[in-house]
Amino acid sequence: MSAPKVLISDKLSPASIAIFQSRGIEVDFKPGLKPAELREIIGQYDGLAVRSATKVTREVLDAAPRLKVVGRAGIGVDNVDVSSATARGVVVMNTPHGNAITTAEHAIAMMFALARQLPEASASTKAGKWEKNRFMGVELTGKTLGLIGAGNIGSIVASRANGLHMKVIAFDPFLSEKRALEIGVEKVDLDALVARADIVTIHAPYTEQTKNILNRDRIFALKKGARIINCARGGLLDEAALHDALKSGHLAGAALDVFEVEPATDSPLFTLENVVCTPHLGAATAEAQENVALQVAEQMSDFLLSGAVSNAINMPSVTAEEAPRLRPYMELARQLGALAGQLTAHVGDEVKAIRVEYEGAAAELNQKPLTAAALAGVLAPMMGAVNMVNAPALAKERGIEVAETVLERSGDYATLLRVTLVTDEWSRSVAGTLVGTGRPRLVEIKGIAVEADFAPHMLYVTNQDRPGFIGHFGTTLAEAGINIATFHLGRDKPGGDAICLVGLDGPVPDAVLATVRGLPLVVRAVPLAF
């Protein structure tokens, strides 16, 4: 098997190249590629490492059949079409912690610059003026700082602001009361934040829900003399409304590191003295650039070599320590899902719900990636190219309810996974365990005990439990020159419904399958592939 191959298409620290190479990954460093040039060569690579310059569009992804992972050295993934990547089964990672301190420090620096009018005072003094009375500032001590977003960066800003003896309030839909206490903030709703804050600083991602979160109404609802800081993403506030509020004197100042359109070379805000502007410098320190480059290289290497997933936007995380332990369980989940999916695809019924149960040792694991593997197994027979990345999204798109159940009790097996598909007419379960050194093994189909190893090619037959079936079935395969590798039987009761599952050396020809389906006592015959 050839080594994975990664393309770095933006300027990253040389240390990132060294990390890939030290892990045995082939890497090409080609910053500054034009879109057409990127599309022309991306098909050669398993991974793509970018910063913000490269645009990973649907067209780029369409040209990348080998691509497994896109790593963004930075927090945002605005330049990556995450939906298209997910649909194609490509993991998208970012590095949310690598530049968090640097960005938080920039926000604090902007706050000081606003409070003491430092840029204007510096320019005035350098111009030979000594306008001491013109630049009357305000103290930060005792002021109320309103955080919109209290994640990685927002919590660091809160820590620094608490050190300045500011009162910190925060709006964040995902902030729990416990976490608010831990980071020293008062959790409030957005309207309360707008009404109370002397300074508002934004640390939220750009989404449809957060677009213009500080709109015209909220900007003018701020206290007279309030200040706004945005070091997160352009588009989180209404720049035209901000201009009007500043020019009218309603707001005392604003500090912006990001803009709706970047690069921002012409804006009405630039004409106002009470606006501090920087060219998207939030992560622009030597330490941050090194950190995010090293982090993205480590994350991508771990994924390509061991399947570990860190800081993924579109897939559950799997640590490097978990990956080896989870791998056999993921394969078991995938094979169980594939069995249930193939049996369902054969009859064409629409799946309404998929339930995955974990029992015994499996109940103690990280179940999210296992469920994703089971979903991939179920959906692949019906939809084609499905993997752990896009399976949850595809299930959601089709309105399929997905549920996980953890049963800590011990049953007949030390570990057990059960996958159940539900339609409007019926539900069907398959269950399996791990044996030996982690080999997946089937133990149950539709409530009937069937002990069987999975094989690349199998034939599943349901029949009436009557004498003569095995002889007729075996003779049919023998006469067709088909060798039986494994043979497994199960039944619900004597004379009731029976299951025959055989492992074969190759696929069953259509003509032979038709003959099997026509045998006495045969109810159903389905070819399986794993």
Secondary structure, DSSP 8 states (H G I E B T S, - for coil): ----EEEE-S---HHHHHHHHHTT-EEEE-TT--HHHHHHHGGG-SEEEE-SSS-B-HHHHHT-TT--EEEESSS--TTB-HHHHHHTT-EEE--TTTTHHHHHHHHHHHHHHHHHTHHHHHHHHHTT---TTT------TT-EEEEE--SHHHHHHHHHHHHTT-EEEEE-TT--HHHHHHHT-EE--HHHHHHH-SEEEE-----TTTTTSB-HHHHHHS-TTEEEEE-S-TTSB-HHHHHHHHHTTSEEEEEES--SSSS----GGGG-TTEEE-SS-TT-SHHHHHHHHHHHHHHHHHHHHH--B-SBSSS--B-TTHHHHHHHHHHHHHHHHHHHHHHHHHHT----EEEEEEEEGGGGS-HHHHHHHHHHHHHHHHHSS--TTTHHHHHHHTT-EEEEEEE-S--SSSEEEEEEEE-SS-EEEEEEEEETTTEEEEEEETTEEEEEE--SEEEEEEEE--TTHHHHHHHHHHHTT--EEEEEEEESSTTSEEEEEEEESS---HHHHHHHHTSTTEEEEEEEE-
